[in-house]
Amino acid sequence: MSKKRIFSGIQPSGALTIGNYLGALKNWVQLVDEYECIFSVVDLHAITVRQDPEELKQRCMALIAQYIACGIDPDKCTIFIQSHVPAHAELAWILNCYTYMGELERMTQFKDKSSRHADNINAGLFTYPVLMAADILLYQTDLVPVGHDQKQHLEICRDIAERFNRIYGPVFKMPEGYIGKMGARVMDLQNPEKKMSKSEPQGSIALLEDPASAVKKIKRAQTDSLGYVKYEEGRLAMNNLISIYGAVTGKTADEIETEFTGKGYGDFKKALAEAVQAELSPIQAKYKELMASPHYLQEVYRKGARYAASIAEETKRKVYEKVGYILG
């Protein structure tokens, strides 16, 4: 039997955090042996917010290097840059015509980003979920690794696919969500009610952050006044730190509680800082090595785009035929 196919992508906007790593990239490393994995640098999505062109190019290269440095083997999966496969934008236009305004107006991420970028509420920001649907549906994707905040986008993707299939027959495969286990949702170190974000550097640890800076942020991370280390309902700050520690060490919440029985937050944070450093140090070293080899990175993303395009074009031709376009 052929492997099930997974598609996922990350925007090249800002520095990746340990939240991105523990919630996505670390899981991706485990997926490549079990699934056919297609991973993209989704640069088309990035320009809903104004970007400096040279910085965007640099961040695309840096993101590919970070994918590989985190252990994602380009010989076992496909890594490419979204804009190098034109079918993403082409399918997105068609799917726009099968998506309702009311569906897009309900998207919570649009409301959130509109409030943060009030001077640039553009049409691309509004139709962002349709491009995301095109990303997924182009590859007849079986599974999409999603965080809790992306479930709504997967739901509208499925709604669009179902509507198109109902009109024209079974063109698109219906994708399912894949959610990793512990560490899938890493929260802000200063505000554990918010997800850790690239846009909030004080409450996040960057994947490439200087070790001394990362230690300081962990020492300053919010806890509570209870004084003991245990994963319990309602303890948002402590639960977040325990989740991070568990994700980088492979230990369960019960094992962590036992390890720190009779010890205070200082001991726990010291151990957490050491564990995070031990996880990030080899990634940072590999990243520097890769960034010194731009020709290798270019080879990876060009090879990836060729393979991705071969799948995407096949889906696009099916769609073109169904809607009545003359095929060349």
N, C-alpha and C positions, 0 to 999 in steps of 0.2 A: 504494500500500500504506500502511496506517496504521502509525504509529510504534510501536515496542515501548515498553512501559510500565515505568518504574522507580519503586520506592517505597523511601524511606529516612527515618529519623527520628533525632533526638538528644534525650536527656533534658535537661530544664531544671534540672540539679542541679550547682551549682558553675560556675566560670568556664571557658569554652571555652579550650583551649590551641592552640598552633600545631600540635600533633599532630592535633587535631580538624580544624583548617583544612586542613593539607596532606594528611591521610589521607582526608578526606571532602569538606568544603565547597569546596575549590578544584577538586576533580574534578567536583562537582555543577555548577559554573558551565559546564564544558565539555559537560556532558551535555544541558543543556536544549534545545540546537538540534537534537540528533540523536534524542532520545527524548521521549516524553511523561513528564514527571517530576512525582511527587507527593512532597512533602517535609513531614514532620510534626514538631511539637514534642510528644514523647511524654510528656505529663505523667502519664498513668495509670501508666506504668512508674516514675516518680520516687518515688511514695509507698511503695514497698517499704522505703524508708528514711524515717524520720520527717522531715517538712518543716515549716518555719514557713509557715503559710498565706499571709501577706502577701508573704513573700520568694518563695514559689513563683509567685505571680501576677506579681510583678515580673520574675522570671527568664524566665517564658514570653514576656513582651513583649520583654525584652532579647534573647532567642534569635531571635525573628522579626526584630528589627532587625539582629542580626548576620548572619543568613542573607542579608538584602538587601544589607547593607554589604559582604559578601564578593563580591558580584556576581551573586547569584542573583536573576534578574529575575522578579518575581511576575506580570508580564504574559505570560511564556513558560512558566510552570509553576504548580503548585498548592502553596500554603503554608497549612497549617492547624494547629489545636491538636487533638490526639488526642481529648480528652474531649468535644469539640464534635460528634463523630460517634459516637453511642451504639452503633452496630453493632460497634465494636471490642470493647467489653466483652461484648456479646451473643453474638458469634461465639466469643469466647474461652471462654465457658461451655460451649458445645456442643463445641468442640474438646477441652476438658478431658475430656470423656466418651469421646474417641477417642484419648487419650494414656495411655500406661502409666507407672505409678510408677517402674518400673526405668529407663525412658528419661530421666525427669527427675532421678533420683538420680545419673545418670552425668554430668550437666552440670557442667563444671569451674567455671563462673562461680558456680553456686550454692554449691559448696564454698568458693570463695574469699570470696564475700560473707558467707557464714555465719561464717567465721572472723574477719572484720573487724567484723561486727555480731552478736556472739554473744548480746547481750541482746535481739535482735529478729529471730529466725529465724522469719519469718511464712510463711503459706501462699502469699501473693502472690509472695514471693521464690522459692519452690519452683516455682510455675506460671508464672513470668515468661516462659519460652520459648514457652508456649502463647499468651499474649497477643501475643508477637512474631509467632508464626505467623499469628494472626488479622489483625494489621496488614498482613501481606504478602498473604495469600490473599484478603482482602476486595476487593483491587483487581485481581485476576487479573494479578498482577505477572509480568512476563517476567524482569526483572533486579533484583537487590538488591545495591547497593554494600556490600561487607563487608570488614572488616579480617580479618587472619588469626585473631584471637581470636573472631570472630563466625561462623566457618565451622560450628562445632558447632550453633549455633542455626539456621542455614539448613538443615543436614542434618535436624534433628528436624522442622522445618517441612515439608520435603519428605516425610518419613516419615508425618507426620500427613495431609498432602494425599493421598498415595498410598493410605493406608489408607481414607480416606473415599471416594475415587474408586473403589476396588476394591469397596466395599460398595454404593455408590449410583450409580455411573456417573461420567462426566467432569464434575464440578462445578467443581473447582479447576484452574487452570493450574499447572504445575510450574515454580516459579521457579528461575532459575540465579543463581549468584554473579557479581558484577562486581567485580574488584579492580583498582584504579588502579596506575600504574607507580611510578616513584621517589617516595619520600616517603610511601608508603602506610602504613608502620609506623614512626612516630617514637618513639624510646626516651627514657627518663628521662636527663636531662643528668648526673645524679650516679650513677645506677645503670643502665647501658645494657643490662642483662639484663632490665629491666622496661619495659613500654610506658609512655610519657609519660601521666600521669594527672592529672585535675583534683584528685584527692585528695592529691597529693604536690606541693605548690607549690614546694618547694625545687629540685626537678628538672624543673620545667616552666616554660614561658613562656606566660602567658595572652594570648589574642588582644587583650585590651584593656589589657595591662600597660603601665605607665609605661616609656618608652624607656630611661631610665637604669637601671631595675631589670633590664630584659631584657639590657642590655649586661653588667651585673655577672654575671648568671647564665651568659651565654655565656663570659665570661672565666674563670669558675670551673668550667666544664664539664670533666668527666673526659676525659683523653686517654690517652696511654701514654708510655713512655720511648724510643720509636723515633726520634722527632724529625722525621719527614718525613710529608707529606700524600699518602696513597695509600689507595685502597679495596682492602683485602686480607682474605682469610678469617681469621677469628679476632680481628680488631681491632674489637671491638664498639663501643667509644667513638668511635674515629676514623670508622668506617663510618657511625655515626649522624650525626655532624656533617657529613660529606660528603653524606649523603642529604638533610639539611635544606638545605644550601647549594645542592645541585642542584635541589631542589624549588622554592626561591624564585627562583632565577636561570634555570632551564631548561637549565643546563649538565650535561653527562654527567660521570661519574666520571673518565673519561680527560681530558676538558677541564679539570676541576678539578685533577687531578694536574699537568698541564702548566702551568697558571696559577701553581701554588705550588712548582714545581721550584726547589730552592735556597733556599726560604724556610721559616721555622719556624712553630711553632704560634701564636705571637703574631700574626704577619701574617695567618694563616688565620682566627683567631678575630676579629680586627679586621674583616676583610672579611665574615665571616659575620654579625657584629653589624650592620654597615652594611646588608647585604642584607636581614636580617630587619626592621630598622627601615623600610627603603624599602618593604617589602611590607606592613607593618602600619599605617604612618602614614595612608594614604588610607582604610583600613578603619575606623580609629578615628575619623577625622574624619566619615565618612559615618554611622557609628553614632550619634555625638552629634547629628547633624542629624535622624536618624530618631527618636531617643528624644524629641526636642522636638516630634514630630508624632504623638502617640498616636492621633489619629483616623484618620490614614492607616494605621497599623499595624492598627488595629481593622478597617478596611475590607478590608485584605489577608486577615486570617485569617478573617473572616466570609464573604467571597467564596470563599475556598479551602474552607471547611467545607461550603458549599452544594454545590460541585461534587464534593468527595470523598464526601459523603453520597449523592449521586445514583448513584454507582458502587457504593458499599458496600451500599446498600439493595437493589440488584438482586441482588448476590451473596447477601445475607442471605436474601432471599425464596426463592432457589433452594435454599439449605440448609434453611430451614424446611419447604419443601414436601417435600424428600427425607426428612427425619426424621419427618415426620408431623404437624407443627403445622398448625392451622387458620389460614389466612391471612385477615387482616381485610379 
